[in-house]
Amino acid sequence: MPAANEATKVRWVFLTETEAETVDAVCARIFPSGDGKPGARETKVINYIDRTVADEDEALRRCYRDGVTALNALTSELYGQRFAELSDERKDQVLERIEANSAVESTGAPQGPEDEGLLATFFALVWEHTIQGMFCDPQYGGNHEALGWQLVGFPGAQWGYNAEQMRPGFDSKTIPIKTLEDLRRELRRADD
């Protein structure tokens, strides 16, 4: 599945098409879809990451650029393909290897030659940004159509909750989901 929308190409703010494709493939393995439930691709986490990284400092942007390059170099060396081209099983094996090297690195034990901290740091950043993109307010580029909120039963941005809604055991899925834009719309209507 391409990182860009099939009908129209996404205009990336920071990432190149290849970088977006690679990062999107990592996100899809961190938070895969399945059993009719949305994952990172459906919630458009890659859009959140692209916008977020574009607004960050040079060190973080460099980590993304260098991380994608290192990841694709590693998978090219191991399998003769870029990360995004691998089967899901091989993608998982590569990410597990990076994660294992990260755990070894934190104990001070010797590391493999492909991991001098860059891939571990890159993977940790993508992991964190994937979770943020899954559950942020949609205005930030991720959580498309509030799918992440629907997944966990979070009602989104609300002005407040009544006593019944605050009661233990209340099913929050019965509260209509609202985004920050929904609240802004309500304010504009109230001002009219």
C-alpha positions as CSV (number, residue, x, y, z in Angstrom):
1,M,0.0,0.0,0.0
2,P,1.6,3.3,-1.0
3,A,2.1,6.0,1.6
4,A,0.4,8.6,-0.7
5,N,-3.3,8.7,-1.4
6,E,-3.9,6.7,-4.6
7,A,-6.3,9.3,-6.0
8,T,-4.1,12.3,-5.5
9,K,-0.4,12.4,-4.5
10,V,0.2,13.7,-1.0
11,R,2.2,16.9,-0.9
12,W,4.8,16.1,1.8
13,V,5.9,19.0,4.0
14,F,9.2,17.4,5.1
15,L,9.5,13.8,4.0
16,T,10.4,12.8,0.5
17,E,8.1,10.2,-1.2
18,T,10.7,7.4,-0.4
19,E,11.1,8.5,3.2
20,A,7.3,8.7,3.6
21,E,6.9,5.2,2.2
22,T,9.6,3.8,4.5
23,V,8.3,5.5,7.6
24,D,4.7,4.6,6.8
25,A,5.8,0.9,6.5
26,V,7.4,1.1,9.9
27,C,4.2,2.7,11.4
28,A,2.1,0.0,9.9
29,R,4.1,-2.7,11.7
30,I,4.1,-0.8,15.0
31,F,0.3,-0.3,14.9
32,P,-1.1,-2.7,12.2
33,S,-4.7,-2.9,11.2
34,G,-6.6,-6.1,11.5
35,D,-9.9,-7.7,12.3
36,G,-11.7,-4.7,10.9
37,K,-9.9,-2.3,13.2
38,P,-7.9,0.6,11.9
39,G,-4.2,0.9,12.2
40,A,-1.5,3.5,11.5
41,R,-2.3,3.6,7.7
42,E,-6.0,4.1,8.1
43,T,-5.5,6.8,10.6
44,K,-2.9,8.5,8.4
45,V,-0.2,8.6,11.0
46,I,2.3,9.3,8.2
47,N,0.7,12.7,7.7
48,Y,1.0,13.5,11.4
49,I,4.7,12.5,11.4
50,D,5.4,14.6,8.3
51,R,3.9,17.7,9.7
52,T,5.3,17.2,13.2
53,V,8.9,16.5,12.0
54,A,8.8,19.5,9.7
55,D,8.1,21.7,12.7
56,E,10.9,20.2,14.9
57,D,14.6,21.1,15.3
58,E,17.3,20.0,12.8
59,A,18.5,17.2,15.1
60,L,15.1,15.4,14.9
61,R,14.8,16.0,11.2
62,R,18.3,14.6,10.7
63,C,17.4,11.5,12.7
64,Y,14.5,10.8,10.4
65,R,16.5,11.3,7.2
66,D,19.5,9.3,8.5
67,G,17.3,6.7,10.1
68,V,15.4,6.0,6.8
69,T,18.7,5.8,5.0
70,A,20.2,3.4,7.5
71,L,17.1,1.2,7.7
72,N,17.0,0.9,3.9
73,A,20.7,0.2,3.8
74,L,20.3,-2.6,6.4
75,T,17.4,-4.2,4.6
76,S,19.2,-3.9,1.2
77,E,22.2,-5.6,2.7
78,L,20.1,-8.4,4.4
79,Y,17.4,-8.9,1.7
80,G,18.2,-6.9,-1.4
81,Q,15.1,-4.7,-0.9
82,R,14.1,-1.4,0.7
83,F,12.2,-1.8,4.0
84,A,8.8,-0.9,2.5
85,E,9.2,-3.7,-0.2
86,L,9.7,-6.5,2.4
87,S,7.0,-8.9,3.5
88,D,5.4,-8.1,6.8
89,E,7.2,-11.1,8.4
90,R,10.6,-9.7,7.3
91,K,9.7,-6.2,8.4
92,D,8.9,-7.5,11.8
93,Q,12.2,-9.4,11.9
94,V,14.2,-6.3,11.1
95,L,12.3,-4.2,13.6
96,E,12.7,-6.9,16.3
97,R,16.5,-6.9,15.5
98,I,16.7,-3.2,15.9
99,E,14.7,-3.3,19.2
100,A,16.9,-6.1,20.5
101,N,20.1,-4.1,19.6
102,S,18.5,-1.2,21.4
103,A,18.1,-3.3,24.6
104,V,21.7,-4.5,24.3
105,E,22.9,-0.9,23.8
106,S,21.2,0.2,27.0
107,T,23.1,-2.5,29.0
108,G,26.4,-1.5,27.5
109,A,27.1,-4.8,25.8
110,P,28.7,-4.9,22.4
111,Q,26.4,-3.9,19.5
112,G,26.1,-5.1,15.9
113,P,27.9,-3.0,13.2
114,E,24.6,-1.7,11.8
115,D,23.5,-0.3,15.1
116,E,25.5,2.6,16.4
117,G,22.4,4.0,18.1
118,L,20.9,5.6,15.1
119,L,18.5,2.9,14.2
120,A,17.4,2.4,17.8
121,T,16.8,6.2,18.2
122,F,15.0,6.3,14.8
123,F,12.8,3.4,15.8
124,A,12.0,4.9,19.2
125,L,11.0,8.2,17.5
126,V,8.8,6.5,15.0
127,W,7.2,4.4,17.7
128,E,6.4,7.5,19.8
129,H,5.1,9.5,16.8
130,T,3.0,6.6,15.7
131,I,1.2,6.4,19.0
132,Q,0.7,10.2,19.0
133,G,-0.6,10.2,15.4
134,M,-3.0,7.4,16.2
135,F,-4.7,9.3,19.0
136,C,-4.1,13.0,18.4
137,D,-6.8,15.4,17.5
138,P,-7.3,15.1,13.7
139,Q,-6.3,18.7,13.2
140,Y,-2.7,17.6,13.6
141,G,-2.8,15.3,10.6
142,G,-3.3,11.9,12.2
143,N,-6.3,10.1,13.7
144,H,-8.1,10.5,10.4
145,E,-11.9,10.7,10.9
146,A,-11.2,10.1,14.6
147,L,-10.6,6.4,13.9
148,G,-8.1,6.1,16.7
149,W,-10.6,7.5,19.2
150,Q,-13.3,5.2,17.9
151,L,-10.9,2.3,18.4
152,V,-10.5,3.0,22.1
153,G,-13.9,4.5,22.8
154,F,-12.6,8.0,23.5
155,P,-15.2,10.8,22.9
156,G,-12.6,13.3,21.9
157,A,-12.8,17.0,22.7
158,Q,-15.8,17.8,24.9
159,W,-16.9,20.9,26.8
160,G,-17.5,18.7,29.8
161,Y,-19.3,15.6,31.1
162,N,-22.5,15.3,33.0
163,A,-22.9,13.3,36.3
164,E,-24.1,10.2,34.4
165,Q,-21.2,10.3,32.0
166,M,-18.8,10.5,35.0
167,R,-20.2,7.5,36.7
168,P,-17.9,4.4,36.8
169,G,-18.8,1.9,34.1
170,F,-20.5,4.5,31.9
171,D,-20.0,3.5,28.2
172,S,-18.1,6.5,26.7
173,K,-18.8,5.1,23.2
174,T,-22.3,6.5,23.6
175,I,-21.0,10.1,23.7
176,P,-20.7,11.5,20.2
177,I,-17.1,12.1,19.2
178,K,-16.1,15.7,18.8
179,T,-12.8,17.2,17.5
180,L,-11.4,20.6,18.2
181,E,-12.8,21.7,14.9
182,D,-16.3,20.6,16.1
183,L,-16.0,22.7,19.2
184,R,-14.8,25.7,17.1
185,R,-17.9,25.2,14.9
186,E,-20.1,25.2,17.9
187,L,-18.6,28.4,19.1
188,R,-19.1,30.1,15.8
189,R,-22.7,29.0,15.7
190,A,-23.2,30.4,19.2
191,D,-21.7,33.7,18.2
192,D,-24.0,34.1,15.2
